[in-house]
Amino acid sequence: MNAIELDKRIKLKKMRRIATGLLIAMTVIYFISKKYESYSFLISCIAAFSEASMVGALADWFAVVALFRHPLGLSWIPHTAIIQQNKDRIGDSLSGFVVENFFTEEILRNKLKEVRFSENVLRYLRENKEAISKGIVKYIPGAIELVYKEGQLSASIHAGLKTRLQNTAVAPYVSKLLATAVSSELHVPLMKQMIQGAYTWVAENRDETLKIMEGVNKTFSLPFVGDLAHRAIVKALAKLMVEVESGVLSDLSREILYGLPGKIVDKFENSEDLRGKIEDWKNDFLESEVFHEFVQEQTAAFKDAISTYSIESGEELSSKLADLLEGLVEDLQSTPSISESLNLWLQDTVVRVVGGYKEEIGKLISDTVKNWPMEDMVEKLEVQVGGDLQYIRINGTVIGGLAGLVIHLVSYWL
């Protein structure tokens, strides 16, 4: 039980005592004054007042009690326990009343204009910028650790990156990259290294070279022919190296340095078969364990880097965040149009959200009332309004007495 409900219960008990005390007092006064009313006109007036007060008090006591339960437990009396007998209808009426009178666009907008949302937010940010920045820095490692521990961060990055790459054709980007490299001659050093590597490997791996040549033509596997072919290849590669290094290019070296890369670029741009194969390679890579492990490793590295930076540079980072908040607040305060836009955005958002859920709000109120246990509902309502309803009994006692006195005086004069 919260403090507000406790106060209301105390008030209800207090007002009941006062109203019941007045009824008892009027009853005592009535019997005493009635016995001696023949002695004096004043005493007869007191008797008339107290008699009418009793009637008024009893009538209003009956009316108040009949709202919540059967007076004296007499269920045969009609139109009593009104709330209990009409609980569902009260729920529907209450929900309709609240929705139609408290959630209209005009009321919401007028109320939100009084709130001045942007001014309150900016003031709060300015007054609490240090605490906010320290709180953000403090919870960054924990938040990342929580997400990463549950595997959500890695899985999210993996799924997002995979989907993005699956929906992106790789071949056009490879083609543009190669075309840029060839047009800028960025490929030349790479081609030189490839020629150098080929020369070194062929010169040091005679048998493996001959096995490759045997696959082309078995004649190259013959002892004498193979030696001649190997020396010729080594000699040709050596000559090609010299030409490339010196810049004096033969037709072959020019073709290797410039013609072949251009044909490769053209192949990437115009060959649908090659594009299809590249997409197949890409999809195979995205489904491979290598890609999955790569994402996991990079996610772990990212998490560790953020956590380490947050821990080691906490004060510096929180100070920078505080300065950022201060600058943001100053910019917003110096630009009234932005604050006004924020307020209008809030109004539109609240009106749109509440307007879209008016029926659900009404149904929530109605269903809540209908699903309340009868005794709980009656008790809650009586606690909320019963204290004020006791004023009806008090007023009935006083007004009834005055009415009885007036009737007695008029009768006496007539």
Secondary structure, DSSP 8 states (H G I E B T S, - for coil): --HHHHHHHHHHHHHHHHHHHHHHHHHHHHHHHHHTGGG-HHHHHHHHHHHHHHHHHHHHHHHHHHHHS-GGG-TTSTT-SHHHHTHHHHHHHHHHHHHHHHS-HHHHHHHHHHH-HHHHHHHHHHHTHHHHHHHHHHHHHHHHHHHHHTTHHHHHHHHHHHHHHHTS-SHHHHHHHHHHHHHTTTTHHHHHHHHHHHHHHHHH-HHHHHHHHHHH-GGGGSHHHHHHHHHHHHHHHHHHHHHHHHS---HHHHIIIIIHHHHHHHHHHH-HHHHHHHHHHHHHHHTSHHHHHHHHHHHHHHHHHHHHHHHHTHHHHHHHHHHHHHHHHHHHHT-HHHHHHHHHHHHHHHHHHHHHTHHHHHHHHHHHHHHS-HHHHHHHHHHHHHHHHHHHHHHHHHHHHHHHHHHHHHHHH-
